Amino acid sequence: MKEVDVAIIGAGTAGLSARREVAKHTDNYVVIDDGPLGTTCARVGCMPSKVLIEAANIFHKRNHFNEVGISGGENLKASTKDAMIHVRKLRDRFVRAVKSDLESWTSDHLLAKRARFVSQNILDLGDEQITAKKIIIATGSSPILPDDWRPYQKYLLNTDDFFEQEDLPHDMAVIGLGVIGIELGQALSRLGHNVVGIGRGPSIAGLSDPILQSYVAKTFNEEFKIIQGGVSKLEEKNGRLELTVADQVVEVDKALVAIGRRPNVSGLNLEKIGVELNNRGMPELHEGTYQIKGTPIYFVGDVNGERPILHEAADEGRIAGYNAMREEQQCFRRRTKLGITFSSPNIATIGMSHKELTEKNKKFITGEVSFEGQGRAIVKLEEKGLLHIYVDPNNAKILGVELFAPDGEHLAHLIAWAIEAGIDANQALSLPFYHPVIEEGLRTALRSATAQLGNKASYLEVMRCQDPPVGIFAEKGN
């Protein structure tokens, strides 16, 4: 029986990040994955979706041509078939880039097989068994399809097979208005498809602030129909799919099902590792190490379902790889929570959400800015959006933000960095804001919050000469 220091099950973002850490300390490791290789992000997630969104947004700009003195926009046409060819072309390029990074080690370390646990340290690969001192599970996730929907599969697309479609029909439903659902629903609408977006509840792309939820739903409804209430019934009718949603019936040619993903654990034989599993078939993990308590096994990336986002998966993989090579386990603190939806305007959640703050009975005040009438948004002809910033009334610390804003992806990073650096609302106002930029909207929201605090650090929003630097720089004494 072959013995290795570390076995990594799964060669996605988390698994590859773990491998890089492990390879710094030992050459006696294996990565087990029967393919396809290339990571979820590059093949079916982040990257191909952004390519389609970009194409749709470029075509959408024709609606402003006459307004700015450009004629002929009404004669432009979009071909979803050609757009999908472009998507796959760039998707394949991203996948090639991932695979090229594998070439230096796969011949010696990659086993194109599936693994099942025999015990905490032994894996069965079908034609052989291996023993590993440490095992890192990074098997990812798969799209959810309810069992009672399976008879209608010929009408249903999931997020794994969506980008393989050579063309898409005119009448489409998007079931599930999370990040992927709202992104692709808007993109298809902007390419000329008749789209109906179907959500279970008021949340769109993870927003939990009731005011933002209402505003965002109203704004998207101006582009394509949004129905909330969830699908209660599917039927086939005259070669089409009929969906019953609340008190409405929707008839479409096909539906994209984007209602979430489930961990890929069903084939791992986890009952053999001797720990209690929850109702999702998952073990309890130690926060900060992602190790199953009392075992040499780690769960990282989408498979643990905690924060299924690429940069979080990469962090978890690195942490597991680092700890797998050490006797004493190190606990690592997560980065500030950051989630971005590439709709137009962008949606983002940073730090603690409105829901989290409310459920924890944490006191907070809300600063607000509307991007309707905001200078840079007017110039860009993108005069839609709303941002809420949640601030601790006791110390002015920024707790979190939910936003729907032009260039919100950039605002989201600035806010996440400010929270991570410990910069409070007053200190944030002392930082430079150029003019005219979307970031001035953030300043308006900060002013809205500090006006409710009544304890401004500087009346002029400019630090005095004797004032210390802000945030982590002050703490480090720099």
Sequence and secondary structure as in RCSB ss.txt:
>XXXX:A:sequence
MKEVDVAIIGAGTAGLSARREVAKHTDNYVVIDDGPLGTTCARVGCMPSKVLIEAANIFHKRNHFNEVGISGGEN
LKASTKDAMIHVRKLRDRFVRAVKSDLESWTSDHLLAKRARFVSQNILDLGDEQITAKKIIIATGSSPILPDDWR
PYQKYLLNTDDFFEQEDLPHDMAVIGLGVIGIELGQALSRLGHNVVGIGRGPSIAGLSDPILQSYVAKTFNEEFK
IIQGGVSKLEEKNGRLELTVADQVVEVDKALVAIGRRPNVSGLNLEKIGVELNNRGMPELHEGTYQIKGTPIYFV
GDVNGERPILHEAADEGRIAGYNAMREEQQCFRRRTKLGITFSSPNIATIGMSHKELTEKNKKFITGEVSFEGQG
RAIVKLEEKGLLHIYVDPNNAKILGVELFAPDGEHLAHLIAWAIEAGIDANQALSLPFYHPVIEEGLRTALRSAT
AQLGNKASYLEVMRCQDPPVGIFAEKGN
>XXXX:A:secstr
 EEEEEEEE  SHHHHHHHHHHHTT S EEEE  S  S HHHHHSHHHHHHHHHHHHHHHGGGGTGGGT   GGG
    HHHHHHHHHHHHHHHHHHHHHTTTTTHHHHEE S  EESSSSEEE SS EEEEEEEEE   EEE   GGGG
GGGGGEEETTTGGG S   SEEEEE  SHHHHHHHHHHHHTT EEEEEESSS STT   HHHHHHHHHHHHTTSE
EEES EEEEEEETTEEEEEETTEEEEESEEEE S EEES TTS GGGG S B TTS B B TTT BBTTSSEEE 
GGGG S  SHHHHHHHHHHHHHHHT SS         EEEE SSSEEEEEES HHHHHHTT   EEEEEESTT H
HHHHTT    EEEEEE TTT BEEEEEEEETTHHHHHHHHHHHHHHT BHHHHHTS   TT THHHHHHHHHHHH
HHH   S TTSS  TTS   HHHHHTT 
